[in-house]
Amino acid sequence: MSASTTFILRAVLLPPAYIGSIAPCDFFDGNGSLLLREGVLISEDIQKKLTNRRLFCNAQQTAAITTDDPLYTLITIGRKLAVADVALSADGIFSVDACQELAESVYLSWQFDPDACIGFMRVANPGTPSVCQAILAALFVAELGVAHAFARHEIIGLMGSALTMNLGSMALHDEMAELAGPLPHSFRQLVVRHPDQAAEILLSIGVPQVWSRAVLQHHENLNGSGYPNGLSRGNITLEARMLRLVDIFAARQRVRRGRGPLYWNLSRARNLPGLTEQIFGADLNVLDISLARLLMGRLGLFPPGSIVRLSNGEMAIVSRRSYDLVRDATLAPREVWSFLDANGQPRPVPRARRISRVGPHDFRILAYAHDDLPRLPPYDWPVVWGYYGQTQ
């Protein structure tokens, strides 16, 4: 894909049924490099070469290939999660199969297009604050599970624990999201009680013990200062330490009333340790630092959904992480998508901006812009990742 190309890449799968058929469009990798040209006969050898590659095509051409929309799936999952919490609060029936189905659905969405899922949940509001944070935490813990070489079923269990960590108290968490300043005393006992409450619900319906234990311990700290049981280090399971980390990380991606995301300073965060310290701050003293480094290594300096200010005054969003992260996680993205012009006006369609310090028509990232606005303006966010229609 040339630097001047402005069409949006969307994730696709190449079904086995296409063997012996003509490629219906151009296929690219995540960096926009052409892998298969439209009109070429898809042989069995070509199919095998592309099977383990993450494939993309022009979003305008995906209708002929797939109708998969992971962002719409996440919205649907959020609605189901909210209904489940209400049902529990009303002594309704919620089964282990329903929990497992939610976790597997989020896993499949993440597996299909992880960057779109993470970026969309960072900037959009497709549900209540508690629902959005739970789904975002589930997406982050999947990244952490992969970094730790967990098996598929283990990652799904981790995602399930993230989705259900606040079951029975999601309304409370929504109330807290609207509060500015310290929590009132009336809230504190309820907050300390909520891991026990969620774990009891999960045990009563028969989820695996590793799942319920992670939920029970997801507010424990390595130095013993956490709750509900004041556990420390070796007494806290690996899964619970992962859940603790992504819960905090997800909270810092979501704007809360009176408590915006922790400020990210590009001039000070020139490397991953620096950015990690900025994001987590003093919490690193009570978290598993090795897990924090693993997570940031997966996401890089500009995780999907990062809002940045460009050298021409525009505000843009990072849609996808660099696929060179294996070699260098500090790389800036190759391109970003401008959604506000230099006057702060939303663009009808996001515009690609090539990031470089060389070309006369290239742009530079001047700063992270997460805190430039107390609230992001309404925008058709799915379009940034090439999803149209039913996501609305």
Sequence and secondary structure as in RCSB ss.txt:
>XXXX:A:sequence
MSASTTFILRAVLLPPAYIGSIAPCDFFDGNGSLLLREGVLISEDIQKKLTNRRLFCNAQQTAAITTDDPLYTLI
TIGRKLAVADVALSADGIFSVDACQELAESVYLSWQFDPDACIGFMRVANPGTPSVCQAILAALFVAELGVAHAF
ARHEIIGLMGSALTMNLGSMALHDEMAELAGPLPHSFRQLVVRHPDQAAEILLSIGVPQVWSRAVLQHHENLNGS
GYPNGLSRGNITLEARMLRLVDIFAARQRVRRGRGPLYWNLSRARNLPGLTEQIFGADLNVLDISLARLLMGRLG
LFPPGSIVRLSNGEMAIVSRRSYDLVRDATLAPREVWSFLDANGQPRPVPRARRISRVGPHDFRILAYAHDDLPR
LPPYDWPVVWGYYGQTQ
>XXXX:A:secstr
  TT    EEEE   GGGTTSB SS EE TT  EEE TT B  HHHHHHHHTS EEEEGGGGGGT    HHHHHH
HHHHHHHHHHHHHHTT    HHHHHHHHHHHHHHHHH HHHHHHHHHH   S HHHHHHHHHHHHHHHHHHHTT 
 HHHHHHHHHHHHHTTTT HHHHHHHHT  SS  HHHHHHHHHHHHHHHHHHHHHT  HHHHHHHHTTT  TBS 
 SSS  BGGGS HHHHHHHHHHHHHHTTS BTTB      TTT SSHHHHHHHHHGGGGGTS HHHHHHHHHHH 
SS TT EEEETTS EEE  S  TTTTT TT   SEEEEEE TTS EEEEEEEEEB SSSTT B EEEE TTTSSS
     GGGGGT  STT 
